[in-house]
Amino acid sequence: MKAVIQRVNYARVKVCGDTVGEIDKGFLILFGAGEGDTKEDADKLAAKITGLRIFSDENDKINLSLKDVSGDILCVSQFTLLADCRKGNRPSFIGAMQPDEADMLYRYFCEKCAELSGARVERGVFGADMKVSLENDGPFTIVLECRNGKIVGNNE
C-alpha cells in the first residue's frame, strides 16, 4: 500500500468537468493498494498520515498536525502508484490490487482517516478519469508505504 501526501492550501478533483471533492488547507493523499494489502495496512498508514506533524507553528517550525490546523483531506485513488518500471519503458501494473478489492480498501482507508483525524475527508471517484488540481504548500510532499502491517522507509 502506497500513499503520496501533499500539504496543500487547496485541492480539487473533477470527473467529467464536475467537482466531486474539494478542500482548503490540509492533505491531498494519492492512495494505491497492491495485491496482499490488508485493512491492517490501511490502519497503520492512516494512523501515520493523520499523526504527521508537517504544518508550521507560530515560530515557523514544522510542528503541527492536521488536527492542530483544522485541516481536511482529499483522498484520490491512484493504482499507478503500484507501477513496476524495472523492465522496459512501459510500466506494469500487475502488482496493483484487483479493482473491487482496491475500492473497498480505499473506502476503508478514507473512513479510517476521518475517524483518526476528525477531519472532513473528501474523495475522488474510484476508477474514474479524474482531473486533480492543487496548490502544494511548501512544496511539502511525503511518500509512505505500508507492507505487512509496517510502515517501511524509502531505503527498504
N, C-alpha and C positions, 0 to 999 in steps of 0.2 A: 504494500500500500504506500502510495506516494502522495505528498502534498507540497504545493508551492504556495507560500504565504506571502502576500504583498501587503505592506502597510499602506493604506490609501486615504486620500482626502475624500474621494468618492469613487464609486464603481457602479457600472450598469451592465446588464446583459439583455440583449434583444433577440427575439425569434420572429422571423418574417416581418421585421420592422416594428414589432410591438415590444415595449419594455416589459419583461417578465420578472425582473429582480433589480433592485436598486438600493444602494446605501450611501450614506455620507461617510464620515470618519469611521475607520475600522479595518477589517481584514478582507481582502479578496483571496479566497482559497481555491486553487485549482486542485481537484481531487481525482486520483486514479486508483482503481482497485485491480489487483492482479490475482491470478489463479492461486488458490490456497489462502488468501487473506480471510480474516475472520472478524467477528464482532469484537473479540478481544483486541485485535489490532486497531480497530476503529476507536475503541475505548481509550487505548493508550495514546493514539495520535490526537484525538480530540482533547484529552487532558493536557497533553504537552502544548498544543496550539493555544488553547484557551488560557493557559497559565503563562504564556510568553510575556515577558516584560520588555516591550520594544517601543514604547511611546515615551516621549521626553517629559520629564517633570519640570517644576518651576525653575530648577537650576540647569536646565537643558541637558540633564543626564538621562540616558535611556534606562528608565526605572519603573515605568508604569505599565499595567496590564490593560487589556481590552475593557475589563470591568471598571478599572480606575478612571478611564476616559469616556465611559458610557458609549463605547463604540459598538458597531454592528458587524455582521458577517454577510458576505455574499459568497456562496459556495457554488462552484461550477464544476460539473463532472467533466473529466478530460482523460479518456483512455489513452491518448497519445503520450501521456507521461510514462507509460509502460513500454515505449518503443525500444526495440533492441536494434542498435545501429552498428553492431560489431562486424557484420559481414556486408560487404557491398555498400551501395548508396541508397537503397530502398529499405526503409525501416520495416521491421517485422513486429507485429502486434500479437503474436501467438501467446505471449505471457499475460495479456490482459484477461481479466475475468469475463465470463460469458455475460451478455447484456442483462438478462433477467436477474441474475445474482448480483451483478455490479450495481444495478439500480436499487435493489433492496439495501445493499451495504451503504450506498451513497445516502439514501434517505435516513438510514440509521445513524450514520456519521453526523449528518446535519442536525438531527434531533439531539444527539449527544452533545454537540457543540452548544446548542441552545440551552440545554439543561445545565451544563457546567459553567457557562459564562453568564447566563441571564440575559444575553444579547438577543436581539432580533436577528434571525437567520433567514436571509432571502436565498433563493435558489435559481439556477438555470433550469432548462428542460432537458432531462436526460436523453441523450441520443440525438438531439436536435442540432441543426446547423445554427450555432449561436454567434452573435457578434458582441464581444466584450470590450467596453471602454472604461478607462480608469485614469485617475491621476495618482501615480505612485508617490508616496510621501517619503522623500529622502534622496534617492530611492532606497527602499528598505525591503529586501526580498530574502526569504529563507526557504530552503528546500529540506523537507523532512521525509524520512522513510521509516516504516514500521514493518518488521518481519518477525514472525513467531512471537508476537506479544511484546517485542522490544524495539525501542527507538534505536536505529542504527545510524552511525556517523557517516559522513561523506567519504571517509577513508576506508570503510569496511567493505 
